[in-house]
Amino acid sequence: MRFLRFLASTCAALIAMAALAPSADYQVPVLTQPPTMDGLVEPEEWRRCIRFDGFSIDGKRNPRRVSGYVAGTSSHLFLAIVSQLPDVGELTANVDRDSENLVFDDAVEVWLDPRPRTPSDQDAGGRCFQMLANARGRTWFKQHVSGSVREDPDWSGAGWSVANGTHAGSWHCEIMIPIANVDPGRELGSGAWGINLCRDWKEPWAFSSLGGGAFKPSDRFVFSPDAAALTFRSQSGADGRVDEGIVVHNPSSKPIAVDAEMTIERDLMPALRANERLEIPPGGQKELALAVGDKVTRTFIVASTIVSSDGVNLGSRTSTWTSEGPWSWTAEKKVVTPMDLRFAYYPSRNRMRLLADVSNFPEKSTLERLSATVRTHDGPVVSTVVFDRLVDKRQELEITLPELEGSYDIVLHAEGSGEKVVDVVRSFERTVFPWENLALGTGITVHPPFTPIVVAGSRVDTVLRQHQLNGAGLCDQITAAGRPLLAAPMRFRAIIDGAEQSAANAALAFTATAGHSVTASGGFTAGAAQATTRALVDYDGTIRVDLTLQPSGGKRVDALTLDIPLIDAVATHIHAMGDGIRNSISVRVPAGTGTVWTAAKVNANDTPKNFCTYIYVGSPTRGLSWFAENDRGWGWDPSKPNLELVRTGAELLLRIHLINRPEIIAQARTITFGLLAAPVKPRSVPDWRHKWRRDRYTLLGTDINWLALGDCASVYPAGRDLYLWEMIARGNREQVTDAEIDAVVARGKPYYEPYGKDVVQSFENHARHNLRSRYGTKLVFYYNRASYQAAEEAETFKDEWWQTDYRVQDKGISRDEVKIVPSSSYIDHALYWYGKSFEIGGNQGVYWDNFFFNGSYNTAMTAAYRRTDGTIIPSTGVWELRELCKRTFQYMNERGMPAITMPHMTSTCILPMLSFATVHYDWEWKYSEGDVQYRFPREYLLMASTGELAGTWPVILGDQGHQADDPWTGKTFMGVAMLHELDCAYQDWNETGTLQRRLMAPIDEILKDPDVDAWRYWDDRKQPVSSDSADVPVIVYAVPGKRAVIGVVGYADADRTGQLTIDAKALGLPEGYVVRDVESGSDVPAPSGRLSFPLKKHDVRVFTVGAP
């Protein structure tokens, strides 16, 4: 959660800072000749522009030098950023693909709003475009929509161009944007453009922008042929040198006059002031400047304004900088050594990988023998290996080690003649921990709400579903919630030497059957294409298929596809992704025949483009998911989508291209993929609706709230001091005294003191808050799929847990989270400490942050693999994350406690990872972006938020930011949540929360009745209350024959009249029933079951229905 908040598309903290950067309007001349896009910002080429020196954040200018340029022609916008190179070291430019991961490099960002809105027209919505680019020329694009505007699925940043160069100690980045790409039909001079230029700095990490606040533009630019070209010049330094200026260039054919004014506030008195009317001839320029030496002042504030002779403001800018003495930017300098040794140690396997590299071995030396010795720190040798088959001066070896304990070195030693080469020494540790190999949560008992698997002939039944298997290890039919999903059997298809071959399935054989797991074997033959399959069915209904392709006997396999024919009437929606956070796709299946959707639509940061790693196709209540960690074993052409949806008549075919790059299969290889039908399970308890709030559950998130040391990365309290958890439990059971809280703070401070006073203060603040505020609630502890450098366990197990292929982090004390692979050893570790939190900390549940696909490059612990060109194709980690959730679910059941397993699914609904989750958490995004009907499309809510497909209780995070306490916005928030049965802990201390709770009160009350039933607008059954419009959806709770509650939410873009028809017979209502408006307390007539009422745009109405 912590590091993800920095990402450009999701950084709520920086978005909040936008208020610190007041908006400004600038006049900009129109270019008569576009600049040459060559990565060099030539002053003459960019003279007819507006230039700004210095970017800021949080009201303060970053000391690293940067200038931003804005210009335009009739057809294109031209932008440039010139930023200093490190004084020592190099720019960070590691990402060599077009992905959002560019944010981890030194990068520039462009945020472009073609039609910036005023506060009064926010509901009208808008579209803002974002570009990231690094010094390699890699780019990534995203569109951000708000209000009533919907995302354009076909927008791609086509035509945007970036040119980079380094010159005279600066990185020059020129950007060209076709106007037609962002606002078709728009003329450059028609209205304002919202533009923000940003610089993402590394070593150290920092963000600064032209607007001085967050990402979205606060500055507006208006282009005019006769406008003056302005430069807000700054050559002030951190050493007390003040040198600021306003340069005005007149590009027109007539003389102009402008009034320029500049003020510099400082600690010394008086402030520096200058103002002058600048008379500028055609083609000329003049400057108003202020320069002084001031080694006393620490904070300077410069304000500059330029006004035309007729009183029009041409531009104003205010910025602040701090003078803290001489300053230089030092980045990491790459050190090239004659030899290098990389390693990874896997203690649970007693294995080690070693990679020796002698690429830089001295030319005048001869290498005769290269060896690596594993030894204890004090000398005794454990193992020695020789690198005797170097290829391109590199060789990797994997060795077996004995059981180790203690501190060890690995010494890479070269023998030969010539210049002596110093040994390379790497160190590692092996500590044995009490949780190792406990295998918690690995029992075979099938726990509710699941039921044991039943096998009848070739049919395998799991809870809510039946799977009719065939000899290929696939399904002839899947029945979900009592209805079929498939229009025809799943099948493999092959094209051999240009001719399509029909596949003949092998005989299906069950090799193992049990209540918790079933294994079947099969296969197929399609001409020269032959394969065996192993299908493993878990008790949640997940089918893991291992497809082993056999050699094709010299025949060319042109194509091999997996075809899954779905019933078109059922397959109404798509939920799909590549990888990454908050960028999954949730849409209706497009209309039309033939290919209607392909994997080219999915977003990918680490995984290959065109590769859909997970797709669900179905309705909001039932459907089928397919997933694969990557293309290991495939014969896939990365330039083509790996899957597509093809509609023919009443069939929607999900076609997966396992091979679409012709090849002769020379040796056996295995492809693994998974299938999982929904609904996966019933909810874990019958009274799940709004149970989180009604039963007063509370999330202690992040982990500092339960007094951890790691920053979003811990599984135990600071120092493993269980006294801290004892006190958390006491504060939950009883009111603790000030003296007891003081004692906790005193006990905990020493653990945090090495990290500075701010971290100590944060600990104290959280300790005091949480020891009081959680009294009488049900605690759920925050965890993350992460660890951290300072954790003792990580020093031993980091190569099993980290997502890198070799060790990249030495021993240290960093608290920062590091994303992990939930390998068996990590799960052993985590469950051991979860158990302690249950026993000692009063914890009643496990919450995991960031349960989404984040590419792992660990080839030893995941399905990540190395291509022949040396690049690694990462794994999504789906099976490992699933196992973490499954074992935790089983462990909590084995302990005899309700299993509260709660992933923060982060805008995804990846069913195999949520199978064993009982609760999920959503809506940690789009804060304070107006009415909630505009924030989350209903397709997303139905595919991801409701929990209907996974069988989870849906809990959402409350709104944050400036609209969090706005009663109207809060009403729309509550309405959308109520309609989709999303639980939220509405506050009881402000007007907004009071209204939300009042509207929810009748629903809370009726849910107490065990006979209550619910009808949602997406249900596959007849509704007892119908609306005359899809823009007025309804939810109904009823106790048949007694009473009902009707919730109505407006989705129309204007005020309207709501029209409902109540089927009193279906609800068992008596004659003369009364309908009452909850908010007003007034009765509402409903003659003949027709309920009519005014409904404001996006308003919420709640009605009770009952006896008079």
N, C-alpha and C positions, 0 to 999 in steps of 0.2 A: 504494500500500500504506500509506504513512504517514498520509495524511489519512483514509483509509477506516477505519483502526483507531479513529478517534474516534466513528464512528457508533454510535448507542446499541445496535443489535442485534448488533454484531460486535466490540465493544471489548475485546479480550482483555487488554490492559494494565490497564484499569480493573477488569475482573472479578477479576484477580489481587489487586487491592487490597482485595477484600472481606474477606480475612483480617485486614486492619488495623482493621476495624470489628466489634468483638464484638457478638454478638446480644443483644437485650434484650427482655423481655416487659413489656407495659404493660396496665393495666386501664383500660377506657374505659366511661363510662356510655352508656346507650341514649337517643337523642333521643326525646322525646315529641312534638315538633313539628319537621318538617324545615325547614332554613333555606330562605329564598327564593332561588332561583337567578337572581340579578340582577346578578352581577358586583361585588357589594359585600359584603365579609365584615363584617357587623354584629356587634359584640361580644356583644350579648345573644342573637342567633340562634345563635351558635356557642359559647355558654357551656358547654353540656353536651358538651364534647369534650376532647380532649387537644391541647395546643399546644406547639410546639417553636420556639424562636427560634435561628436560626443553622444553616446547612447546612455540611457539611465534606466534605473529600476528603483521602485519604492522611493522616488523623488531624489535619487542620488546617482550622479554620473559615475560609470565604471572607469577606473583609471586607465584601462587599456584603450588605446587610441582607435577610433573608428569614425568614419564619415559615411553618411547616407545621401544618395542622389535620387531625385524623382524628376522624370521628364516624360514627354509623350509626343507621338506623331498622330496623324489622323487615324491610323490603323492599329498602333501599338503603344503600349506603355513601356517605358524603359526605366529600369531601376538599377542601382549599383550600390554596393557596399565595399568600402576599402577599409580594411582593419589590419592593425599591426600584427606582425609575426612575433613569436616569442623572442625575447632578447637572448635567451639561452634555451636550446632545445628546438623542437619542431612542433608544428600543428598536429593535433590528433586527427588522423584521417584513416581509420582502420576499416570502415564499412565500405565494401566494394560491391554493393547492390542497391537497387532503388527500394528503400524501405524506411519505415518510421524509425528504425534503429539509427538513422543518421543523427538523431538527437544525442547519441552517445559520442559523437565526434565534435570537433570544432565545426560549427555549422552556421549558416545564415538562414533566416526565415523571412518569408514574405507573407503578409496577411493583407488580403485585398477584398474590400467590400465595395462592389460597384455602385450600390445605392444606399449609402449610410442613412440610417433613420434618426429621427429626433425622438426624444422620450415619449412624445405624445402618440407616435405611430408604431410602437413596439409590437403590438398585436398583429400588424400587417405582415410581419415576418420578413425575413431576408436571407440572403445567401452570401457567405463569406468564404474565400478561397485561401488555402494555406499551401505554401511550398517550403520544403526543407532542402538544403543543398550543402554538400561538403566540398572540400578543396579538390577531391578526385573528379568532381562533376556529376556525382550521383545525386539523384533528386527523388523526392517523394511528394505526392500531392494529396490533398484532402479538401472536401467541401464541408462546410459547417452550415446547417440550416437552423432557422428559428421561426417561431410563430407559425403561420399557416403554410409556409413554404415546405415542400417535401424534397427530399434529396433526389437528385437526378442520377439514376444508376449508370448512365452512359457517360457521365463526365469523367475525364481522365487527365486533364492538364495538357491535352494535345496542343502542340504548337508553342508551348513555353520553351524558351531556350536559355541556357546558362553557359557562360564562358568564364573560365578562371585563369588567373595568372598570378605569379609572385614577382613583385618589382620593388626595389629599394626598401626592403624591410616590411612590405605590406602585402597582404593577400587582396587581390582585386577580383571581385565577383560581379559580372554584368548579367542582367536578367532582361529578357525581352518577352512581353506578354501580348498575344493577339487579343484585341478588344472583343473580337467576335467569339472567342472562347469563353469569356466570362460574362458578357452581356450582349448577345447577338442583336445587331441593328443599332447599337448605341453609337453615338458620336462622342468623340473625346471631350468636346466642350459643353456637352449638354448635362449640366448638373455636376455635383461634387463626387469625388472618389475618396473612399476611406482607405488609407494606406498606412501600414505599419511595417517598418523594417527592423529586424531583430538580429542579434548576434548571440549565439549559444557558445560560451567560452568553456574551455576545458583546462584542467591543471592550473589553477583550481576551477571547479565548476562555477559558472555564474551566468546570469542572463541579463541582457540589457537591450533596450529598444529605443527607436526613434521617438515613439510616443511617451516613453518614460514610465509606462505602466506595464500592463500585461500584453497579451498577444493581439486581441481583437483591436482593430484600429480605433483610435480616439481622434486622430487628426484627419481633416478633410482637405482635399486638394482640388482646386478649380482651375482648369486650363483655359487660357485666353491668348490669342495671337499677339496682343500688345502688352502683355504683362511683363513686368521687370523680372530679371533673374536674380534671385536672392541667395546669399551665402551667409549662414550663421556660423562665423568662423571662431574657432577656439584653438589656441596654442598654449593655454594655461597648463601648468604642471603641478605635480604633487609636492614640488619643492618651494612653493610660495610664489612662483612666477605667474602673474596674471596678464593675459594677453587675449582679449576678446574683441570681436569686431562684427559689424554688419556691412557686407559688401553688396552693392547694388549695381547690376549691369543692365544697361539699356540696349536690348536687341532690336528695338524698333527704328524706324526711319525719322522719328520726330524726337525732339528733346523732351525730357520728362523731369518732374520735380517731385521728390518724396521727402517726408519728414521722418527722420530716424532718431530713435531715443534708446539709450541704454543705461541701466542702473546696475551696480554691483554692490550688494549688501555684504558687509564683512564685520569682523569683530572690532577692528579699528574704526574710529570715527574721523571724518564723516564717511558716509557711503560715497562710492565713486559714481558720478553722473556725467552724461554727455548727451547733447541733443543738437541736431543740425538739420537744416534744409539742404538736401543734396540736389544740386542742379546738374543733370547728366545729359550730355549731348548724345546724338545717335551713335551707337556702337561703343560708347564710352562706359566707364564705371568709376564709382567713388566708394569710399569706405568711411564709416564712423567707427573709431577704435578707442579702446581703453586698455592701457597697459601700465603696470606698476609692479614693483617687488614688494611682497608682504609676507614676511616669515613669522608673523605673530598670529594672524588669523588662521583658524582651522577649517571653518566652513564658509564658503563663498556661495552667494546666490546671484546669478546674473539674469536680468530680464531685458529682452530686446523687443522693440516694436518698430514696424515700418508702416507708414500711412501715406496714401497718395495725396496729391495736392488738393483733391476734392473730397478728402475725408474718408476714403475707403481703406479699411485695414487690409494691408497686403500680407501681413504675417506677424505673429507674436510668438516668442518662445522664452520659457523660463527653465533654467536648469541649475543644479546644485552640485558642487564638487568639494572634496575634502583635501586639504593640504596636510600630509602626514610625513613629509620628508622625502628624500630620493626613493624612487620606486622603479623596479624592473620586473618584467614577466619572465619567470623561469619555468620552463616546461621540462619534461623528462627528456634527457639526451640519450639517444640510443648508443649503447656501447657494443662494439663488435669485438668478439674474442676469437682466438684461433680455434677453439673447440667449444661446443655447447652440449649440455646434457639435460634432457627433459625426462621427467619420470611421473609415474602414477602408481600409488601403492594401494592395494585392495586388501585390507586386513582380514575381512571376513572370509576371503578366499585364499589368503596366504599367497597372493600373486603380486607381481610387479611388472610394469611395462617400462622399458628404457628406450629412449631415442637419442642416439649419438649423432652429432653433426660436426663434421670437420671441413665444412665448406671454406672456412677462412684460414685453414692450416697454412703456415708459412711456405711460400713457393720454394725457398731454398732448403727446406727440410724434407726428409723422407720419413713417411709413416710406415713402420714395420709391424707394429702390433698395437691394437687399441682394446683396452679392457675396462670393465667397470667392476668395482669391488664394493659390496655391501658389508659394512663393519659397524661395530658398536663405537660410540664416541671415544671410548678408552682403548680401542685398538683391535680386539679379536675379530677375525674375519668370519662373516656369515656365509657369503657366497661370492664367487667371482665368475664373470662371463666375458667372453671375447667376441668382439665385433669383427667377424672375418668375411662378411659378404656385403661390403658397402656398395650401394648403388647411388650414383650422383653424390658421393661422399656422405651418405646418410644410411643408417640402418636402425631398425626397431627390433627389439627382442622382448620376449615375455618369459619371465622366470618364476619358478616356484620357490617360496621361502619357507623356512620352518616357523613354528609359532614364535612370535617375537614379543618382547616387552622391554621398553626402555627407549633410549635415544640412539639414533643411528646416523651414519654418513654413507653416502654413495660417492665413490671417488672414480672419476673418469681419468685414465692414465694413458698417455701415448708414449710409445717407445720407437726410437729410430735415430737417424743421424741428422746433423745440422742443428739449427737453432732449437734450444730447449723450450718446450711448451709446458706452461704451468698446469698442474692438475686442476680439473674442475670438481668442486666438492658441493654436493647437495645434502641437506639434512632432512630427516623426518623422525617422527615419534610414533611409538606404539604404546598406548595405555589401555589396559584391560578394564572394562566397565561392568558393573553388576547387571546391567540390562541386556547384555549380549546374549543372543540365541535363546531368549526366553520364549520366543514364538507366541507372544500374546495375541489373542484375536485370530488364531488360525484353526479353531475348532471346526467341526463339520456339522454342528447342529444348525438347522434351518430355523431362524427366528422370525416371528411375526413382524410385519404384516405379510411376509413371504410364506409360501407353503412348499412342502417337499415336492421335488420333481416327480412326475408320474410318466412312465413310458408304456404306451399301448401300441404294439406293432411298430410302425415307423413314426408314430406320433409322440412328441415330447411336450408335456404340459407343464407350464409354470404359472404362477399366480396371474390371473386375468388373461392368459394367452395360451394358445395351442399352436404347435409348430409341426407341420407335416414334412418330415425330412425326405430327401431323395438321395439317390446313389452318388450324386456329385458332392454330397456334404452340404447341400443348400436346402432351400425350402420349396416344396410344391405349393404350400399354402400356409399362411399365418392368420389365425383368427385372434383378433384383439378386441376385448370388451364385447365378445359375442358376435363380432362381424368380421367378414374376410377382408384382407388387405390386398391380396394379389389377384391380378386379372388372369395370370397364367403362371406356371412354375418358373422359378429362377433357373437360369441356364448359363452355361459357358458357350461361346461361339468362337470359332477359329477360322482364319484364312491362311492356307498353306500354299505357297508358291502361286499366289494369285487366285486360288480357288477356295470358295467358302466350303467348310466341312461341318457337317452336323455332328454334334457331340453325342456319343453313346455313354450313358452313365454306367458306372460299375454297380455292383450289388452293395447296398448299405449294410454295414455290420456294426452292432454296438459292442464296443470293447470294454466298457465299464459303465455300470449304472448304479446310481445311489441317489438318495434324496437330495443331496447338495450338489451333485455334479453328474453329468452324463457325457461319455466320449463315444463318438461314432467315427468309423472310417469309410472312405469311399474313393471316388475318382471318376475320371472320364477319359475317353479316347476320341479325338477328332482328327482323323488322318494321322499325320506324323506328330501331332500335338497330343501328348499324353501327360496325365498328372494324377497324383494321389492326393487325397484330402483327409485331414483330421479335423473334425468338428467337436469342439468342447463347449457344452452347454452348462452355464452356471445357473444357480437357482434363482437369480434375478432375471433370467431369460436371455442374457448376453450369450451370443454364439461366436466363439473365436474360431476362425477358419484358417488353418495352415495348409496352403495349397503348394504342393511340391511339384514343380515342372520337371519332366524327364527330358533327356537329350532327344533332339528331333531327328536323329539319324541322317544328318546332312541336309535335311529339307529346311527351306526358309519359312519361318513363321512370320507372316506379314502382320497379323493381328490376333489378339486374344482379348475378348471382352467378357465381362460379367453383366448379364442382362437381368434386371429386376423389374418385371412388369407389374405396375400398381394399378388398382382401380382408379380411374381418373376422378370419379366423383368423391373419392376419399382423399385423394392427393391434392389438396387445395393450397397448401402453404409450404414454404421452404424455410428452413433454418440451417445456415451453412457458414463455414469459415475455413480459412487457411490456418492462421495463428494470430496471436496478438490480443490486445485489450480493447474492449468497447468498439470493435469494428466487425462484429459478426453481421450476417445478413438475415433479416427476417422479413419476408415478402410473400405475397400471394404468387402462386405459380402463374406466369404470364399466359395470356390467352393465345390461341393459334394452334396450328398443326405443324408437325415436323419438330425440329430442334427449337425449343422455347427458352432454354436456359443452359448455361455452361459454367464450368469452374473458372472461366476467365473473370467472372464477377467477384471472386473472393479476394479478400485482402491477405497479404502475406508479408511478414517482416523477416522471419528466419527461414520458414519453409519456402520451397520453390514457388514462384508465380505459376499460375495455371493449375495448381495442385490443391484440390479441395480435400482437406484431411477429415472433415466430418460434414455429413449432410443428413438432415431429417426431412422427409417428405411425407406429408399427411395433413390431417385436420388438427384443430386445437385440442382434440380429445383422443385421437388414435392415429398411428402411422408407423413408419419404419425409419430407423437410422442405420447408416452405413458409415464406417470409419476405418482409417488406416493411419499408422504413425508416420509413414513416408512411403517412398517408392522403392524401398529395398526389395530386390528380387524381380522388379518389374522390367519391362522393356519399353519404358515410356519416353516419348518425345516431349521435352519440356516446353517446346514452342506451341504445343497444343493442349487444350484443356484435358484433364485426366478423366472427367466425367461430364455427362450432359443429361438433360431431360428431353425426351422425345415423345410427343403426343401423336397417337394414331387412334382415331375413333374414341372408344371408351377406355383406352389404355394409356397410361403415362409411364413410359419406360425410363427407368434409371439405368443408364449404361455407363459402366466403368471400363476404361481402356487400360487393361493390364499390360498389353503389348500393343503399341502402335508405331513402333520403330522396327522395321523388318530386321530379322536376325536369325541365325542358325543357333539353336540352343545346344551348346557343346557339353554342358555338365548340369547336373541337377541343382536346382535352387528353389528356395521357398519364399512365397509371398504370404503375408499375414494380413488379414482384415477382420473386422467385426461387424456383427449385425445385432440390432436390438430393437424390438418392437415396443410400442407404447400403447396404452399406459403401462409403465413399468411395474407399478405396485399401487395398492390403496395407500392412503395416508396412514401413518403409524398409530394414530388415535382417532376415534370418531369425532371428538370435539375439537378438532384442529383449527376450526375457523376462528381467527382473531384470538387464538389461545395465547400467543406471545404477550399481547397487551393485557388480556383479561387475567392471566395467571402471574403477571408482573415479572416476566423474564427480563433480564438486563444483560447487555453485552459489555464486558470489560475490554473495550478495544480502544487503543492498541495495547500491547502487552505491558507497557509501563503502568497501566492501570492496575495490574495485579503484581506490580513491583518487580518487573524483569529488568535485566541489564541490557540485553540485546534490543536493538531498535527494530521492532517488528520481526524478530527472528528467534525469540527464546521459547523454551519449553519448561523452564524452571525459574524460580525467583533469583534475584541478584545474589551471587555468591553461593548459590544452591542453599540459601539460608531459609529453612522451612518455617522459622519463626515468623517471617514476613507473611507467608501464606496462612499461618495460624491466626494472625491478626486480621487478615482479610476475612477469614471465616468468622471470627468473633464479631467484626463490624457488621457482618451480614446477619448474625444471630441476635445481637444486642447492641445497645447504644454504648460506644466506648467513650472514655473520658479524654479530656485534653491531655492529661498527663500520659495516658496510654499511647495516644497518637504521637506525642513528643518522643516517647521512648522508641517507637517504630522509626521515626525520622532519624533519631540519633543512631540507631542500630544500622540503618541502611546507608547513611551518607558515605561511609568509607568506601563502599563498593563503587560509588559514582565519582568520587573526588578525582581520580586520575583523568577524567574527561572534562574537567573545568567547572566553573561555578554555574554556568547556564544549565548544564546537565544535572548538577546537584539540585538546583532550584526547581527544575522540572520534576525530579523525583519527589521532592518535598511537596510540591503543589499537588501532584497526583496522589501521593500517600494521604494527605489530609482530606482531599476530596473523596477518595474511594472508601476510606475507612468510615465515613459518615453516610455517604449518599446511597450505598447499596443495602442499607438496613431493610430487612423484611422482603427482599426480592429473591428471585431465583437466578443465580450467577451462571453465566456462560463465559468461559475464558477465551480470549483472542489468541489464536496461533496463526502461523503463516507457513506456506511451503518454502521455508527458508531457514538458514542458520547464520552464524556470524563468526568472524575470524577469532574473536577472543574466547569463544566457547572451547573448553578443553577437549570435548569430544570431537569437534570439527578438526582439530589439529591431527588427530589420528585418522578420521574417516572422510576428510574433505574430498579425496579422489573418488570415493564411492558416492558422495552426496552432491558435489559441485556439478554444474552443467558444462564444464570444460573437459576437453579430452585429456589434457595433461595438467599437472599442478601449475597454477598461475599465481597463487597467493602464499607467501611465506607466513611464518608465525608472527603474530602481532596482537594488538589489543583493540582493533576496530570493533565497534558495536553495529556497524551497518549491515543490513540484511544482504545475504547472498542467496539467490534462488537455487533450489536444490532439486535433485532427483530423489523422490521418495523410495529409495532402494530398501531392501529388507532390513538392513542394519539401521537405516534412519527410522523406519517404522518401529522397530524394536525399541530404539531410543525414545521416540516420541510417546509411544504407548506407555512405557514405564513411567514417564513423568506425567502423562495424563492421569494415570492411576493415582499418583501422589497428590495431584490437584483435587481429585475426587475425595480422597481420604482426608486430606489436611486443609486444603484451601477452600472447601465449601463449594467447589465447582460442580455444576450439573450438566455441562455440555462442552462440546468441542467445536469451535468456530475456526475455519481456515480462510485466510485472506487469499485473494488472487488465484482462484481455481479456474484457470483458463490455460490455453495452449501457449507455452513459452518454450521456444526451441531449445532442446538440450543437445550439446555436441559431444556428450560423453559416450564414446563408442563402446566402452566396456560394460556400462550399466544400463544402457537403453538400446533401442533399435537404430540409433544413429550409425551411419556408416560412411566410409571414406571412398569417394569416387576414384577412378583411375587417374584423374588429373590432380589428385591430392586434396581437393576440397571435401569438406564434410557436409553431408546432408543430415540435418538435425532430426531428432525424434520429437513428437509432440508430448511424449510422456503419459499418454492416455492410460496405459495399463498400470503404470506405477501410481498415478494419482488415484485411479480407481481402487487399487489395492490398499492405499492409505485409508481411504474412506471405508472400504469394506471391513478391514481388520479393526478399525475403531468402532464401527457399528457392532461387530461381533463381540469385541472386548467389553463394551458397555453392557451388552445383553448378558454376557457370561458373568459379569459382576452383579447382575440382578437389578440394574438401574435402567430407567427409560433412556433410550439411545437418542440423545440430542446431538446429531451430527449435522453440522451447519456450514456448508461452503458459501463463501461470497463468490457467486458464480460470474460476477463481473461481466454482465451483458451476454453471457452465453448460457445455453441449456444443453450441455453435452451429456446425454443420457447415461452412457456407461460410467461416467464419473459421478453422476448424481443418484445412481441406483440405490446406494446404501446411505444416502443422505436422507434425513427426515425433515430438515428445515433448510431453507435457502435464504440468502440475503441479496437484495438488489437495490437499484436506484442510487448508487453512489456516483452520480454524475448529473449533468444538466441542472445544476442548482440555480435557483432564482432566474430562470429563463422564461418567466411569464406563466400563463395558464398551462396547467399540466397536460391538458388535452393536446397541446402542441409539442410537448417535449418528447413524448413516447408514442410512436405509432401503435395502433391497436394490434397490428401484425406482430410487433415485437412483444407486446404485453401477453399475447396469446401463446406465442412460441416460447418465451423465456420466463416471463415474470410470474405467471399464475401458479406454476408448480404442478399443473394438471397432468402433464406428460410424465414427469419424473415421480409424481406421488409425494411431493414435499409440501410442508406448510410454507407459504410465501410470506416473508417478512421484508420490509423495506426500510431504508434509512430515511429519516425525516428531511425536509428541505433545509438547506443551508444558505447563508448569504443574506443580502439585503431584503429579500422578499419572504424570508422565513417567518417573520412575524406579521406579514400582511394578511388581514382576514380574508380578503377575496381570493388571493392566490392560495392560501391555506384551504379554502373551501373547494377550489378546483382540485387541489392535491388530494384531499380526503375523498372527493367524489370519484375520481379515477381509481383510487385505491379501493374504495368500497365496491365499485362496480366489478372489479377484477379479484375481489376477495384477498387483497393484499393487506397484511397486518402491519400496523405502525404504532409506536408508542407515543401517541399524541400527548402534548404537554398539558398540564393542568394549571399553569401559572400565568397564562397570557390569554388575550382575547381570542387569538386564532385557535389555540388548543381547546379553549372552552367551547367554541362553536363546533369544532370537529368532534369533540366528545359528545356534545348534545345531539348532533345528527346521528352519531353512531349508537347512542344509548338504546333505542328500540331494537336495533339489531343485536346488541349485546344481550339484551333481555330475552329475546326470542331464542337465541342460541343456547340458553340455559335449559330449554325443553329438549329432552332426548328424542322426541318425535319430530323435531324440526326437519324440514326438507328445503332444498335450495334449487332454484332454476336460474341458470346463467344464460346470457344471450347466445353463447356459443355452444350450448348443449345440443346433443343429437336426440332431442325429444321435443314433444309438443310443449309449448309454453302456456302456462295458465294466465299470464298477463302479456299481451302483445302490444307493440308500439307501431304506429303508422309510418315510422321512419327509422332507417338504420342510423341516423344521426341522433336518435333519442333512444339509446339502448337502456335496458332495464335489468335489474336483478331482483329476484323475489325470494323471500324466506317465508315459509308458512308451516304452521302446525295444522294439518288438515282438520277441518271442522271447527277450528277455534279462532285462529287469527293469522294475520300475514303482515309482512313489512315489504314495501315496494320502494326500491331505490331507483332514481332516474337521474341520468347524467346527460347534459347537453353537449353534443359534439358539433352542432351546426355552427357556421361562421357568422350567424346573425341571430337576433332574438326571434322566437317563433312560439307557436302554440303547441304544447305537447298533447298528444292524443293517445290514450291507452284504452285497451279493451280488456276488462277483467272477466275471466271465466269463473264465476262464483261456484259453479258445480265442480270444476276441477279442484278448486281450493276447499270445497266442502263448507263454504260460507253460508250462514243463515240468511234468510230473506231480511231485507232492511239493514244490511250491514252498513257500517259507517266508515267513511274514509276521512282520515284526519292528517293535515299537513303538520309535520313535526316542528318545523321551524317557526311557523306562525301560531300553532296551536289551534287553528281553525278547521272546522269540518268543510269538506269539499264535496259537492254533489257528484254522483256518478250514476245518472239515470241509465237504466238498462245496461249497466256495466261499462258505460262510456265515461271515462275520466278525462276532462279537458282542463288545461291549466296553462298560464303563461310561463314560458321558460326563457329566461335571458340567455344570451350567448354564454355557453360553458357553465351555466348554473347547475345546481344540484338540488333535487327535491327528494325528500323522504316522506313516505306516507305510511301510516298504520291503517290496517283494515281489520275490523272486528265487529262484534255484536254491538248493538246500540247501547 
